[in-house]
Amino acid sequence: MWTPGSQKALAGFTGKGNKKRNKEYIVCIAHYISVMFTACELGVFDLLLESGKPLSSDAIAACLGASTMGMERLLDACVGLKLLAAEMTLEGALYRNTEISNIYLTKSSPKSQYHIMMYYSNTVYLCWQYLADAVREGRNQYERAFGISPKDPFGAMYRSDEEMLKFMAGQNSVWSICGRDVLAAFDLSPFTQIYDLGGGGGALARECVSLYPNSTVTIYDLPKVVQVAKEQFVSPEERMVKLVLGDFFNDSIPEAELYILSKILHDWDDDKCKQLLAKVYKACKPGGGVLLVESLLNEDKSGPVETQLYSMNMLVQTEGKERTAAEYSKLLEAAGFGVIRVRRTGKLYDAVLGRKYRHVLQIWETRKKSTTAPQETIHKRNVQCVCFSLYQSLILTVCLTKAILNLYLNSCKIKLIPVLSSLTCIFIPEVLI
């Protein structure tokens, strides 16, 4: 399964320019990933960056406490994968990082994917060993991989402080390269009070306040997650990013204008998603909304292949799955959200926005604007919502007119014309249908 970093890091080897090689060596894909993970774990890329000059395999092996024979083979494999470059000298090969390794595979890089690599290497791939069992049983494989109950997937992910830190740092790695795209998919500037539910280490929250400086983002997460976030990731000086303890399934969700659920719904089955979204809708201020950040399947589920693989990962690790835009829209509609818009970013993660409106005019105005917006999907249910609200407005108008006429006619001692009562009755059945 690909991570955002591994996609970029191996692009030179498995990209369009190597179609023949891709077909011949597709069976070796697990080997490619293992080589990259091992080089990251041993610190090869960090050492070469810090050295500032190319090094021999002997020097690298000595610095990292590895065998010369094993290190030389690893380095040569990295050269083959375009993760390292080698130059021949009279004394032998000297190795250096490629640009892509410096950007994505070194710990110090702002776009480093090191932590997510380590999480996949030490946790995710252990579950994938039992993929056949997951397919047979239809449940995650934490019990086989770690001896932990499959009923609490996040209890398994957070089974130790070390694992929790690794997971949170890994998620931060993902948002360092994907965060801005999903947050800029829609104009979120009207929302100044935002809650990032399950926001973890806060990378997406920081990206949000950077993009929308008038907003305050509150990370709402489990107590132990918030504690680690305070200690490791979120500085007290970051006044626009706040932390609040809570379990969004078992505790009340505070009121806000916008809720961000990034890679949350894909962890759970439809019933749990509906339960959570119903709570979010209830807490959401009128005029507010919810932003879902997920990797979207095509409507016929024919791809993208990365999302199909993520859905398999949800099978071995969680209770959830990846979904289509229509499936997420259906979940949002069931909770009460309307005028649902979808934006595909062209990257790994996409954005879905649902709104909780104050009145019909706001729905109508948003619908008029959204029909001209590029790359958006406006679902038929939204039109029904508008029509339903127009009927309601018409009924209220008729009833109000009837009441005013009643007052006037009563004062004149004249009976109300029966036709008006009939007019009200005409619309009531249509609204109830």
N, C-alpha and C positions, 0 to 999 in steps of 0.2 A: 504494500500500500504506500502511495506517495504522500509525503509531507510537502508543504509549500516550498520549503528549502530544498528538498531532494529533487523536486521538479525542476527548479532553476539550476541546481548544481549539476545535474546530469543532462541538462538540455543539450549541451554540446556533443554528448556521446549518443544520446538516443533521440535526437531531434530529426527534423525533416531531411537533413543532409546525410543521414545515415540509415535510410530506409532498408537497404539491403542487409546491413549489419543488424538492424532491429529484428528482421524476420529470422535471420540465422541464429541469433543469440538471445531470443526472447526467453528461452528456458533459463538463462543465466541471470534474470532480473534480480532475483533474491541475492545473488552473489554481488551484484553491483552495489546494492543497498548496504550489504554487510561490510563491504570494503569501506564505504564512506562512513558508516557508523563507527567502525573500528578506528579509523584514522582520527575521527573527532574525539572518541573516548580516550585515546592515547595522548592526544594533544599535539598531533603532528602539525596541524595548520597554525595553531597558536605559536608553537616554537619557531616555525619558519617566518611568521610575521614579526615576532619579537627580535629574531636574529638580525633582520635587515639585510641579509645576504644569503645566497644559496648555500646549502649544507650537503655534505656527503651522507650516505646511508649509515656509515660507521658513527659519524658525529651525532646524527639524529637518534640512533639506537642507544648510544651512550647517555645522552641527555634524558631520554625517556625511560631508561631501564629496560630495554627490550633486546631481544637477540638480533645480531647483525643479519643473519640469514632471513629471519622472519620479516624484519623491517625492510630489507631491500626488496623483497617480493611485494610487500604492501605498498611501498612507494612506487614501484613500477606499475602496479595495478592502478594506482591513483593517476599516474601519468596517462595510462590508457583510457581512463575515464575523464580526462581533461580537467581533473581536480588539481593536478600538479604539472609543472613543466620541468624538463630535465635538460641540462646542457653537459655535453661530454668534454672532459679535460683529460690530460695525460694521467692524472691520478684516479680517474673514474668519473661517474656521473655526479653532478651536483643538482640538488632539487630545490625548487622554489614554488610558492603558491601561484596559482592563476588568479586573475582578477575576481572571478566568481567565488573562489574559495575565501579570499580576503573579505569579501562582502558578506557571505552567508554562513561560512563555516568557522569563523574565528569568534571567540567569546566577546571580544572587545568591540566588535562592529555594531553600530546602531541597528543594523538589519540582521544581526546574527540569528541563525536558526539552530545553534548548538543545543540549546536546552530542549527544544522539541525533538531533536534527533535523539537525544539521550533518553527522553521519555518513551519514544517509540522503540528504541533499541532494548531498553530494560523492562518495559511493561507491556506495551501494545503487542510486540511481536511474540511474547510468551503466550498471549491469549490466542494469537493467530495459529499457533501450532495445533490448536484444537478446533480449527474451522469446521472440519467435517462433523465433529460432535455438535457444534453450534447449529449447523444446518439440520442435523437429525433432530435435535431437541428443541430448537427455536428459542434458545436462551443464551445469556452470556456465559463465558467460560472462566470466571474468576475462581470458582471452586477448584477446578482442575489445575489452573495455573498457579494459584497462590493459597489454596485451602480456605478461601473466604466465601461467605454466603453470597450467592448471585442476586439475592433480593435487595441488596443495598449497594448498587454499583459505585456510588461516590464514596461509600465507606471503604470500598476496596481501593479506589484510586487514592484516597487519603489515608491509607493504612499505616503510614508512618509520617513523621514530620519531614523526613527526607523526600519521600515520594510526593507529598503534597507540595513541597517547595519546587520539586522538579516539574510537576504538572503545571503549577502556576507560572513558573518561568517559561515553560514551553508555550503556554497560551499567549503570554506577552510577546514571545518571539513571532508568533503568527500575526498578531495585530500590528507588529512593527512594519510589516510589508503589505498587509491587507486592510488595515483599519481605516485609512483615509478613503479608500475607494467606496467602502460600504456606507460610511458616514456622509459622503458627498453625493451619494446616489439620489437623495432628496434634499431639498432645502429645509434644514432643521432649525434655522435661525429663529423662527417664531417661538420655539420651545425653550424657555429659560430654566425650567425646573425639570431635570431629567434624572430618572433612576435607572441604573444599569444593574438589572437583576442577575445575580450570579456573576458579578463583574470581576471576581478573582483578584489578580495582581494589578488591575487598574490601567493596563496599557490602552485599552479602547476608550476608557473614560478620559485619560489624558489627551488622547488624539481628538476626542470630541470637544473638549474645552479649548484646544489649540485651534480647531477649525471654526468653532462657534464661541468666541471669547465672552459673550454676554450670558452664556449658560453656566449653570452649576450642575455638576454630575455627582450623584450619590451612588456609591457602590453598596449594594445590598446583598450580603452573603452570610454564610455560616460563621458562627463565632470564631472557630479556629482558623478559618480562611482570612477573616478580617484581621485577626491578630498577626498572622504571617504577613499580610499586606502592609500593615503598619510598620512592622519590623524591617521588612526587606524591600518593599516596592514603592509605597506611597509616603512621600515626605510631608511632615506637618506644615511645611511652607507652601504646599500646593493648596491654596485656599479654595480654589474652585472645584476641587475633588474631595468629597467627603466619604466617610465610611459609616455604615449602619449595620448592626448585627441583626440577623433574622433568617428564618427558614421560609422561603416563599410558599411552600406547601402547607406548613403547619402554623405559621404566624400570620398576622394581618400585614397587608402590604400598604405602606404609607402612600398618601395622596401625592400625585405628581402630574405634570403636563404630558410627559412622554416617558414611556418605558422601553428600554432596550433589552431585548432577549437575544443575545448573540450565542449561537451554538448551544441553545438551551433545549428547545423543543425536540431537536433530533435525538436527545437522550431518552425520550419518554414515548410511551404508546399514546394512541389518540385520546383515551379516557383521561390520562394524566394531563395531557396538553389542554384539553377542554377545561379541566378543573383549574389549571393555572391561569389560563386566559380569562376565564370567568371572574377570577379574583382580581386580575389586572383591570378588567373592564369596570368592575365595581369601584375600584380605587381611583381610576383615571378621572381627571377633571373634565367636565364638558368642554369640548373643543380640542381635547388632547388626543393622544394616539399611542400606538405601539409599533416599534420597529423590530422586525424579525431579521436576523442576519443568519443565513443558512446557505448551504451549498445546494442549489436547486437542480433536480433532475429535469430532463426534457419531459414534456407532457406524455409522450409514449414510453418514457423510461428507457429510451435507447441510448442514453448518455447523459452528460459527459462521463467518460470512463472514470475520471477521478472521483466523481460523486457516487458512481456505482460502487467503487471500492470503499469509499467512506461509509456507505450504507452497510457493506459487509462488516466494516469495523464496528459499527453500532450494534450489529448482531453479536459479535464476540465480546463486546465490552459493556453494553448498556441494555436498556429495555426499549430503545427507540429505533429509528430508521431515518434515512434521508427521504424527502418528499418532493413532489412537483409543486409548482406555484399554485395550481388549482387546489391541491390538497391543503396547503397552508391557508389559502383563502377560505376554504370551507371551515377550517377550524376557527378562524377569526370571526367569520359570520355567525357561527354557532354561539360565540361568546357575546355577540352584539355589535361588533365593529363593522363599519361600513366604508364604502368608497375605497376599496382595497386596490392599491397600486403595487406593481412589481417592476423592479429594475434589475436587469442582469448587468453585472459590471464588466463582464468579459474576463474576469479573474476567477479565483477559486470560490469566493463567497459572493452571494447576491443579497438583495435587500427587498423586503416586503413591508409596506406601510399600511396600517389600518387606522381609521379615525373614529373617535366618539364625538358626534356632533351635537351642537346646542339646539339647532332648529333647521327646518327644511331649506331655508334660503342659503345657509352655509353649505349644505350638501350640494345644492344646485350650482352654486358658484364654483365650488371645487370640481364638480363634475365637468363644467364647461371648460375650465382651465386644463384639467387632466386629459381631456380628449385630444388636445394638441401636443401633449408632452411626448417626446420620443421615447421609444423602448419601454412603454408602459402597457400593462394589461389591465383594462377596465372590465370587470366581470358583469355579466348580465344581472346578477343579484343586486348590483348597485343601482341599476335603472329601476328595478322593482322597488328598492328601498325609497327612491325618490318619488315614484308614483304613489306608493303607500303613504308617504308623508304628505304629499299634495292632497290626497283624499282626506287625510286627517285634518289638514288645514281648512279644506272646503267644508267639512262637517262642522268644525268649530265656527266658521263664518256663518253657516246656515243657522246653527243653534243660537249664536249671538244675535243674528238678525231676528230670529223668531222671538227671542226673549225681549228685545227692544220693542218689536211690534206688539207683543203681548201687553207690555207696560202701556204703550200708547193706546192700543185698542181698548184695553180694559178701562183706561181713563175716559175713553169715549163711549164705553159700554157697547162696543161692537165685537162680534165674535171673529176669531182668527180664521182666515180663509183656509179651508182644508188642504188646498194644493200645496202649501208650504210644508205641512206635516208630511205629505206624501213625498215631497222632494227630499226631506231628511231620510226617509225610509229607503229611498232609492239607493243612497250611497252607503248606508250602514252594511247591508249584505255584501257589497263589493269589497269593503275593507276587511270584513271577516273572512272572506274566501282565501 
